[in-house]
């Protein structure tokens, strides 16, 4: 039986559509916020650096590599962390024009590579190890395009991904390069509906990419001829994920969270009570200015327990109710010294009792009057 060319082409088109449909229906890599758990706060030296940026994993030393920088991007400190996120050692670098913002760290074979993010936006540096195993700044390479957030395909295709700003804050350009020359690429536009141009991290595994914007993780998949957003996970307002790395089936993330540098882990196998959006377990509860933390009375009314007023002063209590402070002693701390607050409990010890003093003063006054009458 002879099959016509038209029928053959129709079959090809049908299989392409079936492939696209199956690809679109495949579950996302990211599941839910509850799959992202807090691991550890990294105690960085804030006299040197004040924020984290790049994050990767060096399989040769079995250490996580965390890049931090100063506010003006003139100083960098690269921390090496063990599997429990303890600091093993650190190395200091200087130069806004070299590592700068340490925007992204990624492994390229056995070499740690870093994008700057503050200056020399088309340059990627190598960070090598010397004979003593210490990190040293290696050679750099300038590329045709800007490269802020770079990653290499985890499936071993040799491709590289770069995520850069789109035409405006509502979009990002996804560039997939065929090899390490980063000259031949395919470019895609992804809609993110953000209010700024920032993006963080660059994860590429086959047809799936993951990156972060200000308060969200975004997962996209190549469906047909375009990358489509298939999953978004929103974070609480004070946590910004900066970079992430895939290790043994889990995705580890570094974040600037509540003025701390913190490590989180995404696991596809389990969810967590102490997840990224339940972070008050680590940070406490933060409310807005002039927004009180409330409690209920027995008749159901809400009373303000505490708030920060519009003069940035802390207020305790509600004028509609008495405020009772419970404790062994009532202390005041001014930042340097602690003082005991005197109350009626200190009558006849640190302060005088008014009734007693009134009686004594009256007796004294009576004696003076009696003397004057003589």
C-alpha positions as CSV (number, residue, x, y, z in Angstrom):
1,X,0.0,0.0,0.0
2,X,1.4,3.3,-1.1
3,X,1.2,6.1,1.5
4,X,1.0,9.7,0.1
5,X,3.3,12.4,1.2
6,X,0.4,14.4,2.5
7,X,-0.7,11.6,4.8
8,X,2.9,11.1,6.0
9,X,3.2,14.9,6.8
10,X,-0.2,14.8,8.6
11,X,1.1,11.9,10.8
12,X,4.2,13.9,11.6
13,X,2.2,16.9,12.6
14,X,-0.1,14.8,14.8
15,X,2.8,13.3,16.6
16,X,4.3,16.7,17.2
17,X,1.1,17.9,18.7
18,X,0.8,14.8,20.9
19,X,4.4,15.4,22.1
20,X,3.7,19.0,22.9
21,X,0.5,18.0,24.8
22,X,2.3,15.4,26.8
23,X,5.1,17.9,27.6
24,X,2.6,20.5,28.7
25,X,0.8,18.0,31.0
26,X,4.0,16.7,32.7
27,X,4.1,17.7,36.4
28,X,6.2,20.7,37.2
29,X,9.6,20.3,39.0
30,X,8.5,22.7,41.7
31,X,5.5,21.6,43.7
32,X,4.6,23.9,46.5
33,X,5.9,26.4,49.1
34,X,5.7,23.8,51.8
35,X,8.4,21.8,50.0
36,X,10.9,24.5,50.7
37,X,12.4,24.3,54.2
38,X,14.7,26.5,56.2
39,X,18.2,24.9,56.6
40,X,20.4,27.4,58.4
41,X,21.4,31.0,58.9
42,X,24.9,31.7,57.8
43,X,26.7,34.1,60.2
44,X,28.6,36.3,57.7
45,X,30.9,39.1,58.9
46,X,28.9,42.2,58.2
47,X,32.0,44.4,58.7
48,X,33.2,43.0,55.4
49,X,30.1,41.9,53.4
50,X,26.4,42.5,54.0
51,X,24.6,40.2,51.5
52,X,24.7,36.9,49.7
53,X,24.4,36.6,45.9
54,X,26.0,33.6,44.1
55,X,25.6,30.0,45.2
56,X,26.8,26.7,43.8
57,X,28.2,23.3,44.9
58,X,31.8,22.0,44.2
59,X,31.6,18.2,43.9
60,X,35.4,17.9,44.0
61,X,35.5,19.2,47.6
62,X,31.9,18.3,48.4
63,X,31.3,21.9,49.6
64,X,28.7,24.5,48.9
65,X,30.2,27.8,47.6
66,X,28.4,31.0,48.8
67,X,29.4,34.3,47.3
68,X,28.8,37.5,49.4
69,X,29.6,41.1,48.6
70,X,29.6,44.5,50.3
71,X,27.0,47.2,49.7
72,X,29.2,49.0,47.1
73,X,30.4,45.7,45.5
74,X,34.0,46.6,46.2
75,X,34.6,43.6,48.5
76,X,33.7,40.0,48.1
77,X,33.9,37.0,50.5
78,X,33.5,33.4,49.2
79,X,32.4,31.1,52.0
80,X,32.9,27.3,51.7
81,X,30.2,25.3,53.5
82,X,30.0,21.7,54.4
83,X,26.9,19.4,54.0
84,X,25.5,20.8,57.3
85,X,26.0,24.4,56.1
86,X,28.8,25.0,58.6
87,X,31.5,27.5,57.4
88,X,34.7,25.5,56.6
89,X,36.7,28.5,55.4
90,X,36.4,31.7,53.5
91,X,38.4,33.7,50.9
92,X,38.4,37.4,50.5
93,X,38.6,39.2,47.1
94,X,38.4,42.9,46.1
95,X,37.4,44.8,43.0
96,X,34.1,46.0,41.7
97,X,35.5,45.4,38.2
98,X,36.4,41.7,39.0
99,X,33.9,39.7,41.0
100,X,31.9,42.8,41.9
101,X,28.3,41.7,42.9
102,X,29.2,38.0,42.5
103,X,25.8,37.8,40.9
104,X,25.8,34.1,40.0
105,X,28.1,31.2,40.7
106,X,27.9,28.0,38.7
107,X,30.1,24.9,38.0
108,X,31.5,24.4,34.5
109,X,33.2,21.0,34.8
110,X,35.4,21.3,37.8
111,X,35.7,25.1,37.6
112,X,33.7,27.6,39.6
113,X,32.6,30.4,37.4
114,X,31.2,33.8,38.5
115,X,29.3,36.6,36.8
116,X,29.9,40.2,38.1
117,X,26.5,41.8,37.9
118,X,27.8,45.3,38.9
119,X,30.5,46.0,36.2
120,X,31.8,44.2,33.1
121,X,28.4,42.8,32.5
122,X,29.6,40.6,29.6
123,X,32.5,39.0,31.6
124,X,32.7,35.7,33.4
125,X,35.6,34.9,35.7
126,X,37.0,31.6,36.7
127,X,37.6,30.9,40.4
128,X,40.3,28.2,40.6
129,X,42.0,26.3,43.4
130,X,45.7,26.5,43.9
131,X,47.9,23.6,45.1
132,X,46.9,24.3,48.7
133,X,43.2,24.0,47.8
134,X,42.6,27.7,48.3
135,X,40.3,29.7,46.0
136,X,42.1,32.1,43.7
137,X,40.8,34.4,40.9
138,X,41.6,32.9,37.5
139,X,41.3,34.1,33.9
140,X,38.2,35.8,32.5
141,X,36.4,35.8,29.3
142,X,34.3,38.4,27.6
143,X,31.2,37.3,25.7
144,X,29.1,39.0,23.0
145,X,26.0,39.4,25.3
146,X,25.3,40.6,28.8
147,X,25.4,37.7,31.2
148,X,24.1,38.2,34.8
149,X,22.4,34.9,35.7
150,X,24.1,32.0,34.0
151,X,23.7,28.2,34.4
152,X,24.7,25.1,32.5
153,X,22.3,22.3,31.5
154,X,22.2,19.7,34.2
155,X,21.3,17.0,31.6
156,X,24.8,17.3,30.1
157,X,23.8,18.8,26.7
158,X,26.6,21.4,26.9
159,X,24.1,24.2,26.6
160,X,24.1,27.3,28.8
161,X,21.2,29.4,29.9
162,X,21.2,33.2,30.5
163,X,18.4,35.2,31.9
164,X,18.4,39.0,31.3
165,X,15.8,41.8,31.5
166,X,13.2,42.0,28.8
167,X,11.8,45.1,27.2
168,X,10.3,46.2,30.5
169,X,9.8,44.9,34.1
170,X,7.0,42.6,33.0
171,X,9.2,40.3,30.9
172,X,12.5,38.5,30.9
173,X,14.7,37.2,28.0
174,X,15.7,33.6,28.1
175,X,18.8,32.8,26.0
176,X,19.8,29.2,25.4
177,X,23.4,29.0,24.0
178,X,24.5,25.9,22.2
179,X,28.0,25.7,23.7
180,X,30.6,27.5,25.8
181,X,31.4,30.1,23.2
182,X,28.0,31.6,23.9
183,X,27.7,32.9,20.4
184,X,24.9,30.8,18.9
185,X,21.6,31.1,20.8
186,X,17.9,30.9,20.8
187,X,16.0,33.7,22.5
188,X,12.6,33.5,24.2
189,X,10.5,36.0,26.0
190,X,8.7,35.0,29.3
191,X,6.1,37.2,30.9
192,X,6.7,37.6,34.7
193,X,4.5,40.7,35.5
194,X,7.1,42.2,37.9
195,X,7.7,45.8,39.0
196,X,11.5,45.8,38.6
197,X,14.0,44.3,36.2
198,X,15.8,42.0,38.7
199,X,16.2,38.3,38.2
200,X,18.1,35.8,40.3
201,X,19.5,32.3,39.6
202,X,19.4,30.3,36.4
203,X,18.5,26.6,36.5
204,X,18.4,24.6,33.2
205,X,17.5,20.9,33.1
206,X,16.5,19.6,29.7
207,X,13.4,21.6,28.7
208,X,12.9,23.2,32.1
209,X,14.2,26.4,33.5
210,X,13.8,27.9,37.0
211,X,14.7,31.4,38.1
212,X,13.6,33.9,40.8
213,X,12.2,37.4,40.7
214,X,11.7,39.6,43.8
215,X,9.3,37.4,45.7
216,X,8.6,34.5,43.4
217,X,10.2,31.3,42.0
218,X,9.2,30.9,38.4
219,X,9.4,27.6,36.5
220,X,9.0,27.5,32.7
221,X,9.0,24.7,30.2
222,X,9.6,24.6,26.5
223,X,6.3,23.8,24.9
224,X,6.3,23.9,21.1
225,X,8.5,26.9,20.2
226,X,8.2,28.9,23.4
227,X,8.9,28.8,27.1
228,X,5.7,28.9,29.1
229,X,5.3,29.6,32.8
230,X,4.0,26.4,34.4
231,X,4.6,27.1,38.0
232,X,5.0,30.1,40.3
233,X,5.7,30.0,44.1
234,X,5.4,33.3,46.0
235,X,7.6,34.0,49.0
236,X,6.9,36.2,52.0
237,X,7.9,39.9,51.6
238,X,11.3,39.9,53.4
239,X,12.8,36.9,51.7
240,X,14.6,37.3,48.4
241,X,16.2,34.1,46.8
242,X,19.4,35.1,45.1
243,X,20.8,31.8,43.6
244,X,20.3,28.1,43.7
245,X,22.0,24.8,43.0
246,X,20.8,21.3,42.3
247,X,22.5,18.6,44.5
248,X,21.5,15.0,44.8
249,X,17.9,15.6,43.7
250,X,17.3,18.6,45.8
251,X,17.5,22.3,45.0
252,X,19.4,24.4,47.6
253,X,18.8,28.1,47.7
254,X,20.6,31.1,49.3
255,X,18.5,34.1,50.3
256,X,18.7,37.5,51.9
257,X,16.0,37.1,54.5
258,X,15.1,39.6,57.3
259,X,18.7,41.0,57.3
260,X,20.1,37.5,57.5
261,X,21.8,35.2,55.0
262,X,19.9,32.0,55.0
263,X,19.9,28.6,53.2
264,X,16.8,26.8,52.1
265,X,16.2,23.5,50.5
266,X,13.5,22.4,48.0
267,X,12.7,18.7,48.2
268,X,10.4,16.9,45.8
269,X,10.0,14.1,48.3
270,X,8.4,15.8,51.3
271,X,6.7,18.9,52.6
272,X,7.7,20.8,55.8
273,X,5.9,22.5,58.6
274,X,8.9,24.9,58.9
275,X,8.6,26.0,55.3
276,X,9.8,29.2,53.6
277,X,6.4,31.0,54.1
278,X,6.1,29.8,57.7
279,X,9.3,31.6,58.4
280,X,8.0,33.4,61.5
281,X,9.3,30.3,63.3
282,X,12.8,31.8,62.6
283,X,12.0,35.5,62.2
284,X,9.1,36.3,64.4
285,X,6.0,38.0,63.1
286,X,6.4,41.3,61.2
287,X,3.5,43.6,60.7
288,X,3.3,47.0,59.1
289,X,3.7,50.4,60.6
290,X,0.8,51.5,62.7
291,X,-0.6,48.0,62.5
292,X,-1.0,46.5,65.9
293,X,-0.6,42.9,67.1
294,X,-4.0,42.2,68.6
295,X,-5.6,40.0,71.3
296,X,-9.3,39.3,72.0
297,X,-11.2,40.2,75.2
298,X,-13.7,37.8,76.8
299,X,-16.5,39.7,75.0
300,X,-14.8,39.4,71.6
301,X,-13.4,42.9,71.2
302,X,-9.9,43.3,69.8
303,X,-7.3,45.2,71.9
304,X,-3.9,46.3,70.7
305,X,-1.0,44.5,72.4
306,X,1.8,46.4,70.7
307,X,2.6,48.4,67.6
308,X,5.2,50.7,66.0
309,X,3.7,54.2,65.7
310,X,4.2,56.7,62.9
311,X,7.1,58.3,64.7
312,X,8.8,54.8,64.7
313,X,8.4,54.4,68.5
314,X,7.2,51.2,70.1
315,X,3.8,51.4,71.9
316,X,2.6,48.8,74.4
317,X,-1.0,48.4,75.4
318,X,-4.3,49.8,74.6
319,X,-5.8,53.0,76.2
320,X,-9.1,51.1,76.7
321,X,-7.6,48.6,79.1
322,X,-5.1,48.4,81.9
323,X,-1.7,46.9,81.0
324,X,0.0,44.4,83.3
325,X,3.6,43.4,82.9
326,X,4.4,40.1,84.5
327,X,7.9,39.2,85.6
328,X,10.2,38.7,88.5
329,X,11.6,42.2,88.1
330,X,10.7,45.1,85.8
331,X,13.9,46.2,84.0
332,X,14.7,48.9,81.5
333,X,17.6,48.4,79.0
334,X,18.9,51.4,77.0
335,X,21.3,49.5,74.8
336,X,24.2,49.7,77.1
337,X,23.0,49.3,80.7
338,X,20.1,47.6,82.5
339,X,18.1,49.4,85.2
340,X,15.5,48.3,87.6
341,X,12.2,50.2,87.2
342,X,11.0,51.4,90.6
343,X,7.4,50.5,91.6
344,X,5.3,50.4,94.7
345,X,7.0,47.0,95.4
346,X,10.0,49.1,96.4
347,X,8.3,51.0,99.2
348,X,10.6,51.6,102.2
349,X,13.5,50.1,100.3
350,X,14.4,52.1,97.2
351,X,11.5,54.6,97.4
352,X,9.5,56.0,100.3
353,X,5.8,55.2,101.0
354,X,3.7,58.3,100.6
355,X,1.4,57.4,103.5
356,X,4.3,56.8,105.8
357,X,6.1,59.9,104.6
358,X,2.9,62.0,105.1
359,X,2.6,60.8,108.7
360,X,6.3,61.5,109.4
361,X,6.1,65.0,107.8
362,X,2.9,65.8,109.7
363,X,4.6,64.7,113.0
364,X,7.6,66.8,112.1
365,X,5.3,69.7,111.2
366,X,3.4,69.4,114.5
367,X,6.7,69.5,116.5
368,X,7.9,72.6,114.6
369,X,4.6,74.3,115.3
370,X,4.7,73.3,119.0
371,X,8.3,74.7,119.3
372,X,7.2,77.9,117.6
373,X,4.2,78.3,120.0
374,X,6.6,78.3,123.1
